Amino acid sequence: MIDQSVRSLLEGVVDTPLKLQLVLMFAERRCLPATAAQVADRIYRDIWSTREALRELAESGVLSETMTKDGPVYAFCPSCELAEPIRRLVQCYNEPLERDLLYRTLREIAGDASYRRAVRMGIAFESLSF
């Protein structure tokens, strides 16, 4: 069973596999400031989805965002209320059986991610185009 604080983190902040990958990367390399292009190169993902996920994680309070001449630079700087759930998320990820449950839960949540974001932003879900 996944810890409730981890499930809440997945539902509210880390609602896609890409965001999970980014949170784990930054949590492991706490002193890593990086641009979206640097992160995309490191994780072998496209720049557009990486940039969007980084922006959303910064807005959610997981990462800090500092503007430079090369664009935003992101660093791991979780808000106080997210620090413990992120620590538990990393702990859960490091246990093979819990990792499997974590991915199953995340796949379930990721299917509803667009709807959840629309509800949080006050947008009618029917008006979203996919």
C-alpha positions in Angstrom: 0.0 0.0 0.0 1.3 3.4 -0.9 1.7 6.0 1.8 -1.2 8.5 1.7 1.2 11.4 1.6 2.9 9.9 -1.5 -0.5 9.2 -3.2 -1.5 12.8 -2.5 1.8 14.0 -4.0 1.2 11.9 -7.1 -2.4 13.1 -7.5 -1.5 16.8 -7.0 2.0 17.3 -8.2 3.8 14.4 -9.7 1.0 13.2 -12.0 3.0 11.9 -15.0 5.9 9.5 -15.4 8.0 12.3 -16.7 7.5 14.4 -13.6 8.3 11.3 -11.5 11.6 10.9 -13.4 12.4 14.6 -12.9 11.6 14.6 -9.2 13.7 11.5 -8.7 16.6 13.0 -10.7 16.6 16.3 -8.8 16.2 14.6 -5.4 19.2 12.4 -6.2 21.3 15.3 -7.4 20.2 18.0 -5.0 22.9 20.5 -6.1 22.1 20.2 -9.8 20.9 23.5 -11.3 19.9 22.9 -14.9 18.1 24.4 -17.9 15.3 22.5 -19.6 17.6 21.7 -22.5 20.2 20.2 -20.2 17.6 18.2 -18.4 16.1 17.0 -21.7 19.6 15.9 -22.9 20.2 14.1 -19.6 17.0 12.1 -19.5 16.7 11.6 -23.3 13.3 13.3 -23.6 12.0 16.0 -26.0 12.5 19.6 -24.9 8.9 20.6 -25.1 7.4 18.1 -22.7 10.4 18.5 -20.4 10.1 22.3 -20.3 6.4 22.0 -19.5 6.9 19.4 -16.7 9.7 21.5 -15.2 7.6 24.6 -15.3 4.7 22.8 -13.6 7.0 21.3 -10.9 8.3 24.8 -10.2 4.8 26.2 -10.0 3.9 23.3 -7.6 6.8 24.1 -5.2 9.1 21.2 -6.0 11.7 23.1 -8.0 13.0 26.7 -7.9 13.1 28.6 -11.1 15.7 31.3 -11.7 15.8 33.3 -14.9 19.1 33.6 -16.7 20.2 34.8 -20.1 19.9 31.1 -21.3 16.4 30.8 -20.0 15.0 29.4 -16.7 17.4 27.3 -14.6 15.7 24.8 -12.3 17.0 23.4 -9.0 15.6 21.1 -6.3 14.0 23.2 -3.6 10.8 21.6 -2.4 8.5 23.6 -0.2 8.2 22.6 3.4 5.0 20.7 2.9 6.4 18.7 0.0 9.8 17.8 1.5 8.6 14.8 3.5 6.2 13.4 0.9 9.1 13.6 -1.7 11.4 11.8 0.8 8.8 9.1 1.1 8.4 8.9 -2.6 12.1 8.3 -3.1 12.0 5.7 -0.4 9.1 4.0 -2.0 10.8 4.1 -5.4 13.9 2.4 -4.0 11.9 -0.6 -2.8 11.3 -2.9 -5.9 7.8 -4.2 -4.8 6.6 -0.7 -3.8 8.1 0.7 -7.1 5.8 -1.6 -9.0 2.8 -0.4 -7.1 4.0 3.2 -7.4 4.0 2.9 -11.2 0.6 1.2 -11.3 -0.8 4.0 -9.2 0.9 6.6 -11.4 -0.5 5.1 -14.6 -4.0 5.3 -13.1 -3.5 8.9 -12.0 -1.8 9.9 -15.3 -4.9 8.9 -17.2 -6.8 11.5 -15.2 -4.1 14.2 -15.1 -5.5 16.5 -17.8 -8.9 16.4 -16.1 -7.4 17.1 -12.6 -5.4 20.1 -14.0 -8.5 21.5 -15.7 -10.5 21.2 -12.5 -7.7 22.9 -10.5 -7.5 25.7 -13.0 -11.3 26.1 -13.2 -11.5 25.1 -16.9 -14.4 23.1 -18.2 -13.0 19.7 -19.1 -15.2 19.6 -22.2 -13.5 22.7 -23.6 -10.0 21.0 -23.6 -8.8 19.7 -27.0 -6.6 16.7 -27.2 
